[in-house]
Amino acid sequence: MPAPQAAAATRRGTRPYNADAARTWTTDKTTVATVVDGIGNSAEVAASSRLLAGVIARVAAHRGGLAALLTAADLLRAPAVDGENPDAVAVAAVAHDDVTAVHWIGDARAYGWDGRRLRRYTTDQTVGEQLRRNGAPWDLAADHDNWVRATLRTAVIAAVYDVEIPADETVLLVSDGVPDGVPHDELEALLRRYDEPQDEDGEAVGLPALARGIIAAAREDETGYRDDATVVVLRPAAARGAVLRDRPTR
């Protein structure tokens, strides 16, 4: 069976540093993708996110997503001599022949695209989402959506959530800058534009263009703020989801 295809793109927001990072890693048996969203904005946070993404991708390829996120947690909990103690949230996906296994902590997300519908598979670990699920008014809950309840630095086994996405779906991993800046229906419309799964040689095409298109679509909010936006598109070998060639708009 051919190897899964993956593409990543990231875009700095309106703050000085891009605190997001993405990484893919392929072995002879599997392909892994991860997105890390650093908490705060500094050179140290940005460097930490890049380091964490590399660690998560490599560990997940051999030991799975849970072990990878907990390894990243151990790395963050090591005391820093300079007093810097970065933190982050993350999502990781491991593509198997029959399923894509996703693990996450915080509000980084995973979506699945079956060629017809974009489905969000993860639940944000935020105070806002907790309030929403307990019947709080929508506007009150929305005010707390940026307050994450779990992060990598505090990660334990029970705090790392997991879900399985069918192997015939293309997977999107995103930092919160994507859903904050791109409404769900618009994100789905972008996926519909990339609707041919392979070229005449049977190779996946267009994933890098799709990834770039998604982060380019992220807009500023009413205050002029735009968060860092990062996406990895992971297309397992069994995926039927079209998402691949850009069509001219009419």
C-alpha positions, 0 to 999 in steps of 0.5 A, spaced: 500 500 500 502 506 498 505 511 503 500 516 506 501 523 503 502 529 508 503 537 507 504 542 512 503 550 512 504 555 518 503 563 518 505 568 523 499 572 526 499 579 528 504 578 534 512 578 533 513 571 533 509 564 530 508 560 536 505 554 532 509 549 529 508 543 525 511 536 523 510 530 519 515 524 520 514 517 516 517 511 517 517 504 513 511 502 517 507 509 518 506 516 517 505 521 523 503 528 523 503 533 529 501 541 530 503 544 537 501 551 539 505 554 544 502 558 549 504 566 550 509 569 544 516 570 545 522 567 542 523 561 547 516 559 546 517 559 538 523 555 539 520 550 544 514 549 540 518 547 534 522 542 539 516 539 541 513 538 534 519 534 532 519 530 539 512 528 538 512 526 531 518 521 532 516 518 538 509 517 536 512 514 530 514 508 534 510 508 540 504 512 539 500 519 540 499 518 547 506 516 549 509 522 544 504 527 548 507 525 555 514 525 553 513 532 550 510 533 557 516 530 561 521 535 556 517 541 558 517 539 566 524 539 566 527 545 570 529 551 566 536 554 568 534 561 565 527 561 568 523 560 562 518 555 562 514 555 556 507 551 555 503 548 549 497 544 547 498 539 541 494 534 537 498 528 533 495 523 528 498 516 526 496 513 520 495 506 520 492 502 514 485 501 517 484 507 522 488 514 523 489 514 531 489 521 534 491 524 541 490 531 543 491 536 549 488 543 549 484 546 544 488 544 537 483 540 533 483 534 528 478 534 523 476 528 518 474 529 510 470 524 507 469 528 500 462 530 502 462 533 509 468 536 514 467 533 521 470 535 527 473 529 531 476 533 537 473 537 543 476 543 545 479 542 552 477 549 554 473 552 560 468 555 554 467 548 552 466 546 559 461 551 560 457 550 553 456 543 555 453 544 561 448 549 559 451 556 560 449 561 555 453 561 549 456 568 550 458 567 557 461 560 554 465 564 548 468 569 553 472 563 556 474 559 549 481 561 550 482 559 557 485 552 556 483 546 562 489 542 560 496 543 557 502 539 555 506 541 561 500 539 566 499 533 562 497 526 565 494 520 562 487 522 563 488 528 560 490 526 553 484 525 549 484 520 543 479 518 537 479 514 531 478 517 524 476 512 519 482 510 514 478 513 508 478 520 510 483 525 509 485 528 516 486 536 518 490 538 524 490 545 526 492 550 531 486 554 534 488 560 529 485 556 523 477 555 526 478 562 530 479 565 523 476 561 518 468 559 519 467 551 518 463 552 512 468 556 509 473 551 511 469 545 508 468 550 501 476 550 501 476 542 501 471 542 496 475 546 491 481 540 491 477 534 489 481 530 485 485 525 489 491 523 484 494 525 478 495 520 472 501 517 475 496 515 481 500 520 486 497 525 491 497 532 488 495 539 491 496 538 498 501 543 499 496 548 496 490 546 500 494 547 506 497 554 504 490 556 502 487 554 509 492 558 513 491 564 508 484 564 509 484 566 516 482 573 518 483 578 523 478 579 528 474 585 530 480 588 534 485 587 528 488 581 532 489 574 528 492 568 531 498 564 528 495 559 524 497 552 522 495 546 519 497 539 517 493 535 511 494 528 512 491 523 507 492 516 508 493 511 503 486 509 503 483 516 503 477 517 498 476 524 500 478 528 494 481 535 497 487 535 492 487 539 485 485 546 485 479 548 481 479 555 478 473 559 481 467 562 477 
